[in-house]
Amino acid sequence: MFDPPRAVTVDMTVIDPTLGRGRRFGRSGVSLHVRANGAQINPQLAGWQMAWLGMADGQWRALVYVQISSANGQSRLPVTLWVPPDALTVAATASEDGAVPPAAS
């Protein structure tokens, strides 16, 4: 456990290799409503590492809290992820997006 949680950057392309592969817009593509209100998951997300989890097969996963915003910035969703170590970098500074670490329990 990290108390307080430590600031990290999560490489979302490690977690989801399809991230950033855009879809066509227009009649057969994504609607304007979805483009404006859908989740904007950037390749690099600022977050907070809460803990490490040692798995039975010897691997490790980091418990990380991030905030994902809508494309128009009008809403945010707090998300807790289990991420592999190679998707994690300890951040030099705290989150710039206003994300506040959750209370450690």
VMD Tcl script that builds the backbone (N, CA, C; Angstrom):
set m [mol new atoms 315]
animate dup $m
set s [atomselect $m all]
$s set {name element resname resid chain x y z} {
  {N N MET 1 A 0.842 -1.187 0.000}
  {CA C MET 1 A 0.000 0.000 0.000}
  {C C MET 1 A 0.882 1.244 0.000}
  {N N PHE 2 A 0.423 2.242 -0.711}
  {CA C PHE 2 A 1.079 3.537 -0.711}
  {C C PHE 2 A 0.170 4.491 0.042}
  {N N ASP 3 A 0.651 5.013 1.141}
  {CA C ASP 3 A -0.120 5.934 1.942}
  {C C ASP 3 A 0.744 7.139 2.259}
  {N N PRO 4 A 0.591 8.247 1.570}
  {CA C PRO 4 A -0.454 8.526 0.593}
  {C C PRO 4 A -0.141 7.857 -0.747}
  {N N PRO 5 A -1.155 7.744 -1.626}
  {CA C PRO 5 A -0.917 7.179 -2.955}
  {C C PRO 5 A 0.147 7.988 -3.686}
  {N N ARG 6 A 0.914 7.313 -4.556}
  {CA C ARG 6 A 1.956 8.043 -5.279}
  {C C ARG 6 A 1.504 8.376 -6.697}
  {N N ALA 7 A 1.943 9.543 -7.160}
  {CA C ALA 7 A 1.586 10.011 -8.496}
  {C C ALA 7 A 2.291 9.163 -9.544}
  {N N VAL 8 A 1.543 8.740 -10.555}
  {CA C VAL 8 A 2.084 7.924 -11.639}
  {C C VAL 8 A 1.498 8.387 -12.968}
  {N N THR 9 A 2.125 7.936 -14.045}
  {CA C THR 9 A 1.582 8.086 -15.386}
  {C C THR 9 A 1.344 6.691 -15.919}
  {N N VAL 10 A 0.149 6.460 -16.462}
  {CA C VAL 10 A -0.224 5.150 -16.994}
  {C C VAL 10 A -0.180 5.216 -18.520}
  {N N ASP 11 A 0.586 4.307 -19.122}
  {CA C ASP 11 A 0.642 4.192 -20.576}
  {C C ASP 11 A -0.522 3.308 -21.008}
  {N N MET 12 A -1.600 3.935 -21.431}
  {CA C MET 12 A -2.809 3.200 -21.777}
  {C C MET 12 A -2.645 2.351 -23.030}
  {N N THR 13 A -1.644 2.647 -23.869}
  {CA C THR 13 A -1.423 1.837 -25.068}
  {C C THR 13 A -0.875 0.459 -24.718}
  {N N VAL 14 A -0.289 0.310 -23.534}
  {CA C VAL 14 A 0.140 -1.010 -23.074}
  {C C VAL 14 A -1.089 -1.830 -22.676}
  {N N ILE 15 A -2.049 -1.173 -22.047}
  {CA C ILE 15 A -3.265 -1.836 -21.587}
  {C C ILE 15 A -4.197 -2.132 -22.762}
  {N N ASP 16 A -4.325 -1.177 -23.693}
  {CA C ASP 16 A -5.208 -1.335 -24.856}
  {C C ASP 16 A -4.458 -0.916 -26.119}
  {N N PRO 17 A -3.841 -1.874 -26.812}
  {CA C PRO 17 A -3.069 -1.553 -28.020}
  {C C PRO 17 A -3.893 -0.924 -29.139}
  {N N THR 18 A -5.225 -1.032 -29.100}
  {CA C THR 18 A -6.057 -0.427 -30.143}
  {C C THR 18 A -6.307 1.059 -29.896}
  {N N LEU 19 A -5.874 1.576 -28.750}
  {CA C LEU 19 A -6.104 2.975 -28.407}
  {C C LEU 19 A -5.462 3.886 -29.454}
  {N N GLY 20 A -6.214 4.876 -29.902}
  {CA C GLY 20 A -5.701 5.835 -30.863}
  {C C GLY 20 A -5.960 5.455 -32.310}
  {N N ARG 21 A -6.472 4.264 -32.541}
  {CA C ARG 21 A -6.843 3.882 -33.908}
  {C C ARG 21 A -8.221 4.446 -34.182}
  {N N GLY 22 A -8.239 5.598 -34.802}
  {CA C GLY 22 A -9.489 6.303 -35.016}
  {C C GLY 22 A -10.429 5.582 -35.957}
  {N N ARG 23 A -11.683 5.885 -35.802}
  {CA C ARG 23 A -12.719 5.362 -36.697}
  {C C ARG 23 A -13.124 6.472 -37.647}
  {N N ARG 24 A -13.691 6.072 -38.760}
  {CA C ARG 24 A -14.186 7.044 -39.730}
  {C C ARG 24 A -15.405 7.756 -39.167}
  {N N PHE 25 A -15.493 9.037 -39.457}
  {CA C PHE 25 A -16.671 9.790 -39.087}
  {C C PHE 25 A -17.583 9.906 -40.303}
  {N N GLY 26 A -18.792 10.325 -40.101}
  {CA C GLY 26 A -19.728 10.468 -41.212}
  {C C GLY 26 A -20.892 9.513 -41.051}
  {N N ARG 27 A -21.553 9.238 -42.161}
  {CA C ARG 27 A -22.763 8.411 -42.111}
  {C C ARG 27 A -22.521 7.035 -41.512}
  {N N SER 28 A -21.417 6.405 -41.835}
  {CA C SER 28 A -21.170 5.054 -41.316}
  {C C SER 28 A -20.221 5.062 -40.121}
  {N N GLY 29 A -19.867 6.234 -39.652}
  {CA C GLY 29 A -18.922 6.343 -38.546}
  {C C GLY 29 A -19.598 6.692 -37.230}
  {N N VAL 30 A -18.873 7.386 -36.402}
  {CA C VAL 30 A -19.331 7.739 -35.060}
  {C C VAL 30 A -20.096 9.058 -35.106}
  {N N SER 31 A -21.228 9.111 -34.424}
  {CA C SER 31 A -22.057 10.322 -34.435}
  {C C SER 31 A -21.382 11.466 -33.685}
  {N N LEU 32 A -21.799 12.669 -34.005}
  {CA C LEU 32 A -21.279 13.864 -33.336}
  {C C LEU 32 A -21.540 13.801 -31.836}
  {N N HIS 33 A -22.713 13.313 -31.444}
  {CA C HIS 33 A -23.052 13.200 -30.022}
  {C C HIS 33 A -22.050 12.290 -29.297}
  {N N VAL 34 A -21.741 11.156 -29.889}
  {CA C VAL 34 A -20.794 10.226 -29.260}
  {C C VAL 34 A -19.393 10.817 -29.261}
  {N N ARG 35 A -18.993 11.459 -30.347}
  {CA C ARG 35 A -17.659 12.076 -30.388}
  {C C ARG 35 A -17.500 13.146 -29.318}
  {N N ALA 36 A -18.552 13.909 -29.053}
  {CA C ALA 36 A -18.480 14.985 -28.065}
  {C C ALA 36 A -18.572 14.467 -26.637}
  {N N ASN 37 A -19.430 13.476 -26.413}
  {CA C ASN 37 A -19.710 13.029 -25.055}
  {C C ASN 37 A -19.022 11.727 -24.665}
  {N N GLY 38 A -18.422 11.054 -25.624}
  {CA C GLY 38 A -17.753 9.783 -25.334}
  {C C GLY 38 A -16.470 9.978 -24.546}
  {N N ALA 39 A -15.993 8.902 -23.971}
  {CA C ALA 39 A -14.768 8.949 -23.161}
  {C C ALA 39 A -13.570 9.295 -24.035}
  {N N GLN 40 A -12.751 10.196 -23.530}
  {CA C GLN 40 A -11.507 10.593 -24.189}
  {C C GLN 40 A -10.368 9.937 -23.411}
  {N N ILE 41 A -9.925 8.782 -23.868}
  {CA C ILE 41 A -8.853 8.069 -23.173}
  {C C ILE 41 A -7.547 8.369 -23.893}
  {N N ASN 42 A -6.740 9.214 -23.294}
  {CA C ASN 42 A -5.474 9.606 -23.887}
  {C C ASN 42 A -4.436 8.502 -23.720}
  {N N PRO 43 A -3.432 8.468 -24.597}
  {CA C PRO 43 A -2.396 7.437 -24.486}
  {C C PRO 43 A -1.660 7.465 -23.141}
  {N N GLN 44 A -1.507 8.628 -22.552}
  {CA C GLN 44 A -0.866 8.769 -21.249}
  {C C GLN 44 A -1.863 9.413 -20.290}
  {N N LEU 45 A -2.144 8.739 -19.185}
  {CA C LEU 45 A -3.065 9.288 -18.183}
  {C C LEU 45 A -2.350 9.463 -16.853}
  {N N ALA 46 A -2.551 10.629 -16.237}
  {CA C ALA 46 A -2.035 10.852 -14.892}
  {C C ALA 46 A -2.922 10.109 -13.909}
  {N N GLY 47 A -2.322 9.553 -12.884}
  {CA C GLY 47 A -3.111 8.826 -11.902}
  {C C GLY 47 A -2.374 8.674 -10.592}
  {N N TRP 48 A -2.916 7.794 -9.764}
  {CA C TRP 48 A -2.370 7.552 -8.427}
  {C C TRP 48 A -2.264 6.055 -8.194}
  {N N GLN 49 A -1.090 5.599 -7.817}
  {CA C GLN 49 A -0.927 4.181 -7.497}
  {C C GLN 49 A -1.247 3.968 -6.030}
  {N N MET 50 A -2.154 3.015 -5.810}
  {CA C MET 50 A -2.591 2.714 -4.459}
  {C C MET 50 A -1.798 1.565 -3.837}
  {N N ALA 51 A -1.432 0.565 -4.666}
  {CA C ALA 51 A -0.780 -0.630 -4.121}
  {C C ALA 51 A -0.215 -1.467 -5.251}
  {N N TRP 52 A 0.559 -2.492 -4.869}
  {CA C TRP 52 A 1.009 -3.557 -5.764}
  {C C TRP 52 A 0.271 -4.831 -5.378}
  {N N LEU 53 A -0.033 -5.652 -6.372}
  {CA C LEU 53 A -0.629 -6.954 -6.135}
  {C C LEU 53 A 0.315 -8.008 -6.682}
  {N N GLY 54 A 0.790 -8.898 -5.804}
  {CA C GLY 54 A 1.594 -10.033 -6.238}
  {C C GLY 54 A 0.665 -11.167 -6.632}
  {N N MET 55 A 0.811 -11.646 -7.863}
  {CA C MET 55 A -0.079 -12.687 -8.370}
  {C C MET 55 A 0.524 -14.069 -8.147}
  {N N ALA 56 A -0.322 -15.085 -8.154}
  {CA C ALA 56 A 0.106 -16.454 -7.868}
  {C C ALA 56 A 1.126 -16.974 -8.874}
  {N N ASP 57 A 1.135 -16.432 -10.093}
  {CA C ASP 57 A 2.087 -16.898 -11.108}
  {C C ASP 57 A 3.395 -16.107 -11.102}
  {N N GLY 58 A 3.570 -15.225 -10.101}
  {CA C GLY 58 A 4.811 -14.467 -9.960}
  {C C GLY 58 A 4.788 -13.097 -10.605}
  {N N GLN 59 A 3.746 -12.786 -11.335}
  {CA C GLN 59 A 3.643 -11.465 -11.952}
  {C C GLN 59 A 3.148 -10.441 -10.930}
  {N N TRP 60 A 3.258 -9.170 -11.305}
  {CA C TRP 60 A 2.791 -8.074 -10.455}
  {C C TRP 60 A 1.810 -7.210 -11.226}
  {N N ARG 61 A 0.875 -6.614 -10.520}
  {CA C ARG 61 A -0.047 -5.637 -11.072}
  {C C ARG 61 A -0.140 -4.463 -10.099}
  {N N ALA 62 A -0.249 -3.273 -10.664}
  {CA C ALA 62 A -0.404 -2.064 -9.859}
  {C C ALA 62 A -1.885 -1.693 -9.797}
  {N N LEU 63 A -2.360 -1.376 -8.620}
  {CA C LEU 63 A -3.714 -0.854 -8.447}
  {C C LEU 63 A -3.616 0.660 -8.625}
  {N N VAL 64 A -4.256 1.169 -9.679}
  {CA C VAL 64 A -4.102 2.572 -10.057}
  {C C VAL 64 A -5.473 3.222 -10.211}
  {N N TYR 65 A -5.584 4.447 -9.744}
  {CA C TYR 65 A -6.788 5.271 -9.869}
  {C C TYR 65 A -6.506 6.347 -10.918}
  {N N VAL 66 A -7.368 6.473 -11.911}
  {CA C VAL 66 A -7.264 7.534 -12.912}
  {C C VAL 66 A -8.642 8.160 -13.096}
  {N N GLN 67 A -8.662 9.335 -13.728}
  {CA C GLN 67 A -9.923 9.952 -14.112}
  {C C GLN 67 A -9.956 10.029 -15.625}
  {N N ILE 68 A -11.063 9.561 -16.205}
  {CA C ILE 68 A -11.251 9.641 -17.644}
  {C C ILE 68 A -12.322 10.693 -17.893}
  {N N SER 69 A -12.026 11.610 -18.815}
  {CA C SER 69 A -12.949 12.702 -19.123}
  {C C SER 69 A -13.678 12.438 -20.423}
  {N N SER 70 A -14.829 13.099 -20.570}
  {CA C SER 70 A -15.524 13.070 -21.854}
  {C C SER 70 A -14.731 13.937 -22.825}
  {N N ALA 71 A -14.938 13.706 -24.115}
  {CA C ALA 71 A -14.208 14.453 -25.135}
  {C C ALA 71 A -14.438 15.959 -25.024}
  {N N ASN 72 A -15.635 16.368 -24.595}
  {CA C ASN 72 A -15.927 17.795 -24.458}
  {C C ASN 72 A -15.543 18.353 -23.086}
  {N N GLY 73 A -15.001 17.497 -22.208}
  {CA C GLY 73 A -14.539 17.946 -20.900}
  {C C GLY 73 A -15.644 18.233 -19.897}
  {N N GLN 74 A -16.887 17.909 -20.224}
  {CA C GLN 74 A -18.007 18.233 -19.343}
  {C C GLN 74 A -18.228 17.222 -18.225}
  {N N SER 75 A -17.664 16.026 -18.362}
  {CA C SER 75 A -17.854 15.032 -17.309}
  {C C SER 75 A -16.575 14.226 -17.118}
  {N N ARG 76 A -16.456 13.657 -15.927}
  {CA C ARG 76 A -15.299 12.830 -15.571}
  {C C ARG 76 A -15.784 11.572 -14.881}
  {N N LEU 77 A -15.008 10.509 -15.071}
  {CA C LEU 77 A -15.338 9.230 -14.459}
  {C C LEU 77 A -14.111 8.697 -13.736}
  {N N PRO 78 A -14.184 8.502 -12.413}
  {CA C PRO 78 A -13.062 7.889 -11.710}
  {C C PRO 78 A -13.024 6.395 -12.024}
  {N N VAL 79 A -11.846 5.885 -12.352}
  {CA C VAL 79 A -11.689 4.487 -12.739}
  {C C VAL 79 A -10.523 3.881 -11.966}
  {N N THR 80 A -10.729 2.677 -11.465}
  {CA C THR 80 A -9.662 1.928 -10.809}
  {C C THR 80 A -9.239 0.812 -11.758}
  {N N LEU 81 A -7.936 0.711 -12.012}
  {CA C LEU 81 A -7.401 -0.259 -12.961}
  {C C LEU 81 A -6.336 -1.133 -12.299}
  {N N TRP 82 A -6.216 -2.367 -12.787}
  {CA C TRP 82 A -5.072 -3.220 -12.464}
  {C C TRP 82 A -4.179 -3.183 -13.691}
  {N N VAL 83 A -2.973 -2.665 -13.572}
  {CA C VAL 83 A -2.109 -2.500 -14.746}
  {C C VAL 83 A -0.780 -3.219 -14.549}
  {N N PRO 84 A -0.191 -3.729 -15.638}
  {CA C PRO 84 A 1.116 -4.364 -15.545}
  {C C PRO 84 A 2.200 -3.308 -15.282}
  {N N PRO 85 A 3.304 -3.702 -14.679}
  {CA C PRO 85 A 4.353 -2.737 -14.329}
  {C C PRO 85 A 4.888 -1.936 -15.514}
  {N N ASP 86 A 4.944 -2.541 -16.714}
  {CA C ASP 86 A 5.493 -1.820 -17.856}
  {C C ASP 86 A 4.558 -0.726 -18.376}
  {N N ALA 87 A 3.358 -0.620 -17.836}
  {CA C ALA 87 A 2.437 0.453 -18.202}
  {C C ALA 87 A 2.517 1.619 -17.230}
  {N N LEU 88 A 3.412 1.552 -16.279}
  {CA C LEU 88 A 3.455 2.509 -15.169}
  {C C LEU 88 A 4.791 3.236 -15.111}
  {N N THR 89 A 4.720 4.555 -14.922}
  {CA C THR 89 A 5.904 5.371 -14.683}
  {C C THR 89 A 5.611 6.248 -13.477}
  {N N VAL 90 A 6.536 6.301 -12.532}
  {CA C VAL 90 A 6.356 7.186 -11.383}
  {C C VAL 90 A 6.488 8.617 -11.884}
  {N N ALA 91 A 5.494 9.441 -11.584}
  {CA C ALA 91 A 5.458 10.826 -12.057}
  {C C ALA 91 A 6.347 11.712 -11.202}
  {N N ALA 92 A 6.940 12.689 -11.855}
  {CA C ALA 92 A 7.790 13.637 -11.139}
  {C C ALA 92 A 6.958 14.606 -10.316}
  {N N THR 93 A 5.742 14.891 -10.791}
  {CA C THR 93 A 4.848 15.812 -10.093}
  {C C THR 93 A 3.457 15.219 -10.020}
  {N N ALA 94 A 2.622 15.855 -9.259}
  {CA C ALA 94 A 1.231 15.401 -9.102}
  {C C ALA 94 A 0.454 15.650 -10.383}
  {N N SER 95 A -0.713 15.087 -10.468}
  {CA C SER 95 A -1.590 15.179 -11.627}
  {C C SER 95 A -1.895 16.630 -11.972}
  {N N GLU 96 A -1.832 16.932 -13.281}
  {CA C GLU 96 A -2.149 18.283 -13.743}
  {C C GLU 96 A -3.617 18.444 -14.126}
  {N N ASP 97 A -4.366 17.346 -14.168}
  {CA C ASP 97 A -5.762 17.427 -14.619}
  {C C ASP 97 A -6.734 17.667 -13.465}
  {N N GLY 98 A -6.202 17.940 -12.291}
  {CA C GLY 98 A -7.054 18.202 -11.152}
  {C C GLY 98 A -7.506 16.969 -10.411}
  {N N ALA 99 A -7.045 15.797 -10.868}
  {CA C ALA 99 A -7.430 14.560 -10.206}
  {C C ALA 99 A -6.843 14.532 -8.801}
  {N N VAL 100 A -7.669 14.147 -7.868}
  {CA C VAL 100 A -7.266 14.071 -6.476}
  {C C VAL 100 A -7.181 12.599 -6.094}
  {N N PRO 101 A -6.121 12.189 -5.388}
  {CA C PRO 101 A -6.026 10.784 -5.042}
  {C C PRO 101 A -7.170 10.377 -4.110}
  {N N PRO 102 A -7.677 9.156 -4.304}
  {CA C PRO 102 A -8.715 8.693 -3.401}
  {C C PRO 102 A -8.142 8.479 -2.006}
  {N N ALA 103 A -8.992 8.513 -1.020}
  {CA C ALA 103 A -8.546 8.291 0.352}
  {C C ALA 103 A -8.084 6.852 0.513}
  {N N ALA 104 A -6.911 6.664 1.073}
  {CA C ALA 104 A -6.406 5.323 1.328}
  {C C ALA 104 A -7.204 4.701 2.477}
  {N N SER 105 A -7.512 3.422 2.332}
  {CA C SER 105 A -8.293 2.791 3.390}
  {C C SER 105 A -7.527 1.642 3.995}
}
mol reanalyze $m
mol bondsrecalc $m
mol representation Tube
mol addrep $m
